[in-house]
Every structure is written in C-alpha cells, then in structure tokens.
Amino acid sequence: MPAYLRLCIITALIYLNRIQAYNILAVLPYPGRSHHGAFLPFFKELARRGNNVTLISHYPQETPLKNLNEIILSEKKEFQNWVPVTSPSYLTVFVAGVVLVYTGGASCKTLLDNQGVQDLWKNRAKFDVVIVEQFNSDCGLGLAYELGAPVVGITANSLMPQHYKRYGVPDNPSYTRNQVLGGRTRATLYERVERTLIGIYINYMVDFASQFLDEYYLRQYFPNIPPIKELEKNIKFLLLYQHFVLNSVLLLPSNVIEVAGHHVLEPKTLPKDLKQFIEESKQGVIYVSFGSMIKATSLSKYNLQAILDVLEQLPQRVIWKWDTDNLPFEMDKIYSSKWLPQNDILAHPNVVAFFSHCGQVGITEAIHYGVPVLGIPMFGDQISNAAAVEESGLGVQTALNELTKENLMKKFKTILDPDFRSNVKTLSRMYRDRPVSSLNASVFWTEFVARYPNATFRSPILSVPLYQYYCFDVLGVFILLLLFIFLLLKTIIRCIIRYISYRLRRKPKNKIQ
C-alpha cells in the first residue's frame, strides 16, 4: 500500500475517532406549527451529523429520519388559523398575557401527562443536553432537571419581556423595544412609560401566574423539584432567533447567540402551475400571507375590499395564502391556496413584495431573499417585528384602522419603487454576510454544551444585587464624600473667618498701646 494512502487512512481514522455522537432531547410543548417549522431543520441537522435526537412535539414528520426519534404529544391542528384579524391595542396586550399563562399551563400538563415523556424519567434516560423552547412554559426545565442534563434554550421569536432579566440582557425602555409594542429603538417619553408598564405586566404574569402553574404541575410528578427561578440557572446558552441587521443592536451576554435564519433552506422546485403563474407575470408577483395562526377569512368586508381594490390596480399578479379552498371573490390575477411553500415562493426572483402580518419566520425569509415587506401587525411579537421592518429599511407598515385604498396604494408604491427594492437587496446581502451560518452556529453551541456540561457562562449581572447593578452604593459613597468635602470646606472657611475677625479686633488695641 502506498505511503500516502496509509497516511490518508490513518488521518481519516483519527478524525472519525474524534467525532462523538450525543444524546439530545428537544422539548417543544407549545403547539404552534410556525414554531415547530422554525426549529425542525435545526433538529434534523443535529441528527444528520450523527447525534441521537429525541424530539417532543405536537407534529409528527411525514418521512421518518434516521437518528431522529419522536414523542408526539397531540396533533393540535386547531392551533392553525384560530386568531381573528384584529387591531393592536392595550386590550390585545392584556389578553396576550392571559393567553400566555393559559396556554403555558395547558402545554405543561400535556407534556407531563404524556406516557412517552413519563417513560423518559421512569427509565432514567440519559441525555447529554436538553433543548427547551423559551416561550410560554418552563416545564421543560423541570424535565431537564429530573434527567440531570444541562439546558440550551431556543426561541422562534425575538426576546420576550421576561427573557431580559433571565439572561442578563439590559432592558432599558429608552432604546429597547417591548416585544408586544411598536415604536423605534429611540423612544419618546410616552413610549418609554408604555414600555415600562407593559414590561411590568408581562413579567408579573410570568412570575406569579405562569411559573406558579408550571411549578404546580411539576410537583405532581416531582415533589422535591426546585422553583423555576432556580431551574433557570441550568440554561447554559440561548439560541435567539433574531439578528441585529433586522432587529437592531442589543447588548447581549456572550451566552446569548443570534441564530436567525437556520430554518431558511435551499429553495425547492415550485409546483408546475405555481411556477408558471409566477414566471408569466412580466411585472412580478406580490405574495400575501397572514401566517398559520391568523384567520384571514375574518377580515372585514371593508378591509378586504380595500385590499382587493389596490391589488386589482397594481400591475403585479398576486399569490394569496387563504384559509379555505375557494376565495370569496373572483379575480383572475390571484392564485390562492390553503397551503403554500412560502420559503420557495419568496426565493423566486420574480416575487417583488410580501404583504405580511410580520411573523418572525416570514420576515426572516423576506430579509434573507431581499423581498420588501408591507407589514400589517395584529398581536404579539408582530408589533415589534413590524417596527423593526420599518426601522431597518426592509419595508413599511400599516394598521387595520388605517387600511384605506389610498393609504394602502401609497405603501405598496413605496416598497415597489426600484430604489427601495435595491436598498432591500443590499440589506439582504448584509444580513447573509456572516462568518458562520446560523445552522452551523446552532449545532456548534449545542454540542459545545454537551462537551462541557458543567461549565457556566451566565451573565455576572444575574448574581449582582439590584443596588449594586444600579450603583446605588457607589452613588451613596459619592454623596457622602461630597457632603464631607462640603462640611470640611465649611469648617475651614468658618475658621478662616474667625481668624480674620480675631486679627481685626486685635489691631486697634495694639495701636492704642
């Protein structure tokens, strides 16, 4: 055997020996299909690289994948298209807090009651790392604690109000958006007050309602489990689904990694009829979708007519994701379906605009492919996403109560302008220009935690008392020092005045003598 061949074989054997497969558990208790879709490519990549992945979720795969085992909680198809079209308001924010608690408790109970999940701790299954979604329930942290494994947190959205203090991210309303509110990063006085009050409300609901329910359900199975506040300390890293080019710059601790975009895969070939519909449009195509949760059929007749009037006047064809098989109107230039391959559609160069509710998954695909967005946010993180879209230059936004034919036409003309589209393409290149892909980053940091399970990288802010964080003690020292200097100067001046007075009183007496 030639020497070079022997060297190649030895090198390959050494390399293969260094490859280590890890046992990874992924816990997705929330039955949102968009969240599941954002995470699935990440889990598949972990399995493809030889890791043994166990996925707890509500949605089974159509085609089983090697090394990816599933525990199905239940197929929650009713979580699709169940939210009516609505305008953002303080009422919707209040309802969002209540829904967060209710769905979190239900998700926790469903997770722990599942026989497949119970078998994990009853059989003392061994995992090197547990991936837990950071959304509406923290029951996954309790499961990870019982299994004795470190935790990697993941999100399918930007930072939620409760995440700032959990991970030590500075939360200053002067420049930090609240997820359920809009506004620019540099806020007005009104917006700062608004962000502060809404932040207090959401954190209160999480601390005193959501976590209370989680702890209640966890103690039904694990009587001696610590409080959620203690379990949080087992989270080694957070894989955060946002990126500074779109979502603005934040002061993130080293263990909070921005990984937005790992669900955006190479586009597949479009169905023949859909591809033909897109490519035959000489002026391009506008894609319309309000996501998997919002019920498009609940649009009022007035709003729907305003949209139709504008789309009819624009020269572009339209692809519209609609809730039912048949549209309630007739227009030859519209292609509609209950399900559409959104990633593959936005990837087509002839798609020139995206009329969207501004879900995180959708705007991530839009900036990846450089498609301008017209946002019409309705609830939850869509509000801050739409604000980020507008501030970054990816698009513009409107609201349901502003949805007139004239206003909508003005917005569409803005994003269809060639100069605007050119700027969006530049923004897209900037977004994709990274030292390592988001998918590779997600895999690396997950395996990093598996390799070093006892290492802790929590921000020092989390162990600093509040009075030290805001330097109240330092301020107190400075105040005391200034007070001391003031009293010292006062004493010195008083002594000088007394001395001068004394000398003046002594002078005449000396002259008489």
NORRA-V664496 format. One record per backbone hydrogen bond with DSSP energy under -1.0 kcal/mol. CO is the residue of the C=O (numbers start at 1). NH is the residue of the N-H. If there is no record, write none. Layout:
[[CO/NH] [CO/NH]]
This chain:
[[2/6] [3/7] [4/8] [5/9] [6/10] [7/11] [8/12] [9/13] [10/14] [11/15] [12/16] [13/17] [14/18] [22/52] [23/128] [23/129] [24/54] [25/131] [26/56] [27/133] [32/36] [33/37] [34/38] [35/39] [36/40] [39/42] [39/43] [40/44] [41/45] [42/46] [43/47] [44/48] [45/49] [46/51] [47/50] [52/24] [53/69] [54/26] [55/71] [56/28] [57/73] [65/68] [67/53] [69/55] [71/57] [74/76] [75/77] [76/79] [77/80] [83/295] [89/93] [90/94] [91/95] [92/96] [93/97] [94/98] [95/99] [96/100] [97/101] [98/102] [99/103] [100/104] [101/105] [102/106] [103/107] [104/108] [105/109] [106/110] [107/111] [108/112] [109/113] [114/118] [115/119] [118/122] [119/123] [120/125] [129/25] [130/152] [131/27] [132/154] [138/141] [139/143] [140/144] [141/145] [142/146] [143/147] [144/149] [150/130] [151/236] [152/132] [153/239] [154/134] [160/163] [163/167] [164/169] [172/175] [172/176] [174/187] [178/181] [179/384] [185/187] [188/192] [189/193] [190/194] [191/195] [192/196] [193/197] [194/198] [195/199] [196/200] [197/201] [198/202] [199/203] [200/204] [201/205] [202/206] [203/207] [204/208] [205/209] [205/210] [206/211] [209/213] [210/214] [211/215] [212/216] [213/217] [214/218] [215/219] [218/221] [218/222] [222/225] [227/230] [227/231] [228/232] [230/233] [231/234] [232/235] [234/151] [237/153] [238/257] [239/155] [240/242] [240/259] [242/260] [243/246] [243/247] [244/248] [250/252] [253/256] [255/238] [257/240] [259/262] [261/264] [263/265] [271/275] [272/276] [273/277] [274/278] [275/279] [276/280] [278/281] [284/317] [285/352] [285/353] [286/319] [287/355] [288/321] [292/81] [293/83] [294/296] [295/298] [296/299] [300/304] [301/305] [302/306] [303/307] [304/308] [305/309] [306/310] [307/311] [308/312] [309/313] [310/314] [317/286] [318/335] [319/288] [320/337] [331/334] [333/318] [335/320] [337/322] [340/342] [341/345] [342/346] [343/347] [345/348] [348/351] [350/285] [353/287] [354/374] [355/289] [356/376] [359/363] [360/364] [361/365] [362/366] [363/367] [364/368] [365/369] [366/371] [372/354] [373/396] [374/356] [375/398] [379/382] [380/383] [381/385] [382/386] [383/387] [384/388] [385/389] [386/390] [387/391] [388/392] [389/393] [389/394] [389/395] [394/373] [396/375] [399/402] [400/403] [402/404] [404/408] [405/409] [406/410] [407/411] [408/412] [409/413] [410/414] [411/415] [412/416] [417/421] [418/422] [419/423] [420/424] [421/425] [422/426] [423/427] [424/428] [425/429] [426/430] [427/431] [428/432] [429/433] [432/434] [437/441] [438/442] [439/443] [440/444] [441/445] [442/446] [443/447] [444/448] [445/449] [446/450] [447/451] [448/452] [452/455] [459/462] [460/463] [461/464] [465/469] [466/470] [467/472] [468/471] [471/475] [472/476] [473/477] [474/478] [475/479] [476/480] [477/481] [478/482] [479/483] [480/484] [481/485] [482/486] [483/487] [484/488] [485/489] [486/490] [487/491] [488/492] [489/493] [490/494] [491/495] [492/496] [493/497] [494/498] [495/499] [496/500] [497/501] [498/502] [499/503] [500/504] [501/505] [502/506] [503/507] [506/510] [507/511] [508/512] [509/513]]
